[in-house]
Amino acid sequence: MSTRRDFLEKSLFAAAAAVLASETTPAHAEDTAKASTSPSEILRIACVGVRDRGLEHLQAFGMLRGCEIVAICDVDEEVGKSRVERVKKRTKKEPAYYRDIRKMLDNSQIDCVSIATPNHWHSLAAIWALQAGKDVYVEKPVSHNVSEGRRLVQTARKHERICQAGMQCRTNPGMRELMEFVRAGKVGEVKLARGLCYKRRGSIGPKGNYPIPKSVDYDLWSGPAQIKPLTRKSLHYDWHWMWDYGNGDLGNQGIHQMDLARWGLGVDDIGTSVLSYGGRLGYEDAGETANTQVSIHDYPNGKRLVFEVRGLKTPPLRGAAVGAIFYGTEGYVVVPRSSYTGGVAFDLKHQVIKRFDGSANHFSNFFKAVRSRKPSDLNAEVLEGHLSSALCHLGNISYRLGTPIEGSDAAERLGSDTEAWDTFDRFQEHLWYNDVAIKDAPLVRFGKKLAINPKTETFVGDSAAEANSYLTRDYRKPFVVPSESELA
């Protein structure tokens, strides 16, 4: 296969990759935001969605001093009640169980709500909780689409509540130091940031018509989404790969690294354009979202954020697999593998300049802000969550508006954009590495390059009408996110 990529890159950065490969798992820092043990200052929290990540929420909040888990809400009765017993066994106190979040939010004894539901519930659950006077910790992505993410921010502002996004990298001191290093120009001017989600994902099984688990209230599980037959084997987790509920790995694992890339690049809106391409490749299954995807986000002054999702087998890039790379005029910084706590800075000769490491408790940071009543105390305030989540949604919109391509078709679309060509060539090489050729893969889609007005967070120009329809969804009553005017 012909390529414009400099294939010497593997050897040029072999030494740097070796350095990163030797990195060890960091020790966790002590919790620096100790809660008061005074009974009058105990914060009473309810956890919504407690199967997987939600179980981690229960464990984390259960270990914080000054915190009491008073309620558990899950539409899967079997899961919810088992978590009640788990908390009761540990704390000797039995939290209330709810299937319906609306009934739970009527409980005036609840101060805070944590949300770890499927993505399509994140914004609505958080908005309802904020409207009920609760402070909220909501998992990433904070939204399922761009519009509802902005409505979530608007709600937090209107009701003057604390709202933390579940992007724990922003609390870790090693990562904060790394970002200060990048943004201070310590590796020169950085105009390109690359986020990586190289995470092997297998097939979720054939498309079919599968039974709903008897312990699940499927009406509540569907919530804002239209009720549809279950077409995948597993109701749980595999919703990530279905458009009605998830956002693919771009909005699953990738949101963390998207946030890192945006943070280090120093941009505070959703950019001026987006272009995405990729496909669900290597197998045919019930999944709908891409497992191999590139998204290119442009900003003023030549800044660019490139994100790469690879769900098939793939080697790391400059020692990073699930991480980020910042390219400076005097060096580069790598967040390696799936590190959440730091990374390594190199000069242009690939010699180590500085290492960054250190972790802290993101849930404790949330409680610090709840007590101070200062959103500025949050390390991942909901606005940051919205902006990074929105970038993931924008990439998916461009991809979904795309058409099948062959390699030669890309030439006309990429033109003389050298960096875009380099990324595309590596994309093609990756497919060949997995025995997939673009000409033999009709599921490879090349999306439309869409112009964006970052102030209004809408598309403009050609294809704007069609693209803007993807900024929100057709909500199913009564599970409706309020409009901007309703929240004004």
RAZIMO-V90865 format. One record per run of one state. SS is the DSSP state (h for helix, s for strand, l for the rest). FROM is the first residue (numbers start at 0). LEN is the number of residues. If there is no record, write none. Layout:
[[SS,FROM,LEN] [SS,FROM,LEN]]
//
This chain:
[[l,0,8] [h,8,4] [l,12,1] [h,13,8] [l,21,17] [h,38,3] [l,41,1] [s,42,6] [l,48,4] [h,52,10] [l,62,4] [s,66,7] [l,73,2] [s,75,1] [h,76,15] [l,91,4] [s,95,3] [l,98,2] [h,100,4] [l,104,7] [s,111,4] [l,115,3] [h,118,13] [l,131,3] [s,134,4] [l,138,7] [h,145,14] [l,159,3] [s,162,3] [l,165,2] [h,167,3] [l,170,2] [h,172,11] [l,183,6] [s,189,9] [l,198,11] [s,209,1] [l,210,5] [s,215,1] [l,216,1] [h,217,5] [l,222,7] [s,229,1] [l,230,7] [h,237,4] [l,241,12] [h,253,12] [l,265,7] [s,272,7] [l,279,12] [s,291,7] [l,298,1] [h,299,3] [l,302,1] [s,303,7] [l,310,6] [s,316,1] [l,317,2] [s,319,1] [l,320,1] [s,321,7] [l,328,2] [s,330,5] [l,335,7] [s,342,5] [l,347,4] [s,351,5] [l,356,5] [h,361,11] [l,372,2] [h,374,3] [l,377,3] [s,380,1] [h,381,19] [l,400,2] [s,402,2] [l,404,2] [h,406,8] [l,414,3] [h,417,16] [l,433,4] [h,437,3] [l,440,4] [s,444,2] [l,446,3] [s,449,4] [l,453,4] [s,457,3] [l,460,3] [h,463,8] [l,471,12] [h,483,4] [l,487,1]]
//
